[in-house]
Amino acid sequence: MQRRAFLKSTCNVCMLLTAGAFLPTLSGCGPAAYKVITSEIHDNQVEIPLAGFAQSPLQLVRPKGWMYSIAVRKKEDNTYTALLLKCTHQDNQLTPTANGGYSCSLHGSTFNTTGRVTKGPAERPLKEYPITTDTTNLIIHLKA
């Protein structure tokens, strides 16, 4: 019985060490690179403060009750785009990439900053939402 317990505990230690060695390489297991802003939906609109774009040109917004985030990007000409981060191949959540685009961890599709497919299997661009601004907020219009 002691030998069985020894082998079981040794196997557990080996599995933990292996998992610890590979954990940093998994994109979904590391710390989030971007903070996701949760926002209420009012009249099919979501508002976020414009002040957040002083820190980063990319803001991720998750309307309450939604499964997917919206990437709101401030462009160099001081206009904005809002893209639904839902892969058009099989509806997986997309994540921002180091080059400014978005990638799908499920089958490897990638999209550029305007939502166009740069690598399949996805074939359709990302859904884009119209945006307006007032003096302090950016408003994403969810139904156009």
N, C-alpha and C positions, 0 to 999 in steps of 0.2 A: 504494500500500500504506500510506503514512503517513496518508492521509485515512481509510481504513478503521479503522486502529488508533485514531485520534483520535476518531472517532464511537463506536466501541465503548467506549472508556474514558469518554467523556462520558455515554453512556447508563448505564453502571455507576454513575457518581457521582450521576446524577439518581435512579436507583432507590434507592441508599443514603440519600440525603437525604429522599426521600419516605417510605421505611420508618422512618427515624428520627423524622420528624415525626408519624407515626401510631402508633408503637409505644406511647407512654404511654396512648393511649386504649383499647387492647386490655386487657380485664380479665384475661385469662389470661397476659399477658406482664409484668405488674408484680410487685413483691415480694409475697410471701404475707402477708396481713393476720393470719393465725393460724398458729401453729406446730402441726404435726400430730404427735401422739404415736403412735409405733409400739409395739404391745404384742403379746406372745405370747398365744395362746389355750390355756387349760388347762381341761379338763372343760367345754367349751362356755361358758367365761367369760373375760372380759377385765377386768383390774384396772388402775385408775389411781389415783395418789395424790390424796387429797382436798385436799392443800395447794395444788395448782395452781389451785383455785378462789378462792384469796385474791387472785390476780393478775387473773383474768378469770372472769366467770360462764359463759363458753363455752369448752369444750375440744374439740378435734377429735382423735379417736382412729382410728387405722387398724390393725385387727387384721392381724398378719403373714399374707401370702398373699391378702389381700382387695384388690379393686379400688376399693372405696368406703370413705369415712370414715364415722364415726359422730359426730354432734354431740351432746355431752353438755352440757346447760345447767342451771345452778343457778338455781332460781326464787326469788322474794322470800320465799316461805314456807319456805325451806331444804330444799325437795324438789328432785329432779332428773328430767330427761327425757333419753332417749337415742333419737335419730332417725337412721336410715340415710339418708345423703345421696346417694340414688339416685333420680333423677327417675322418677316412676311413668308418665311418658308414653313415653319411649324409652331408659330406663336410663342417662342421662348423669349424670356427677358434678355435684352441686350445690355452690354456694359460698355462704358467709354474706354477707348484705347489710348495709348500714349501718343499716337499720331493725330489725335483729334476726332477720329471716327468712332464707330461702334462695332462690336463683335458679338457673335452668338456662340456660346460655349457648347451648344448641342451638336451642330453639324458644321461649324466653322464659317458661316456666312459673315461677310464684313460689309459695312456701309460707310460712305464718307460723311463729312459734316453736313452735307445737304440732304442726306438720306438715300442717295443713289447706291445701288449694289456695286461693290468693287470686287467681290468674290462670292460665288454661289455656294450652295445650291439655291439660295433665294434668287428670285427673278424680278420681283416688284420692289419699288422704292418704299421707304417708310412713310407712314401717314403724317402729314404736316397739318398743324392747326394755325388758323389766323391769329394774329396778335395785335393788340393796341396798347398804348401806354397813356397814363395820365401823369401828373406831376410827381407822384411818388410810387406808383405801382405799374407792373406789367400785367396785362389781362390776357389770358389764354381763352379763346372762344372755342369751346368743345363741340358745339354743333354749328356748322356753317351752312 
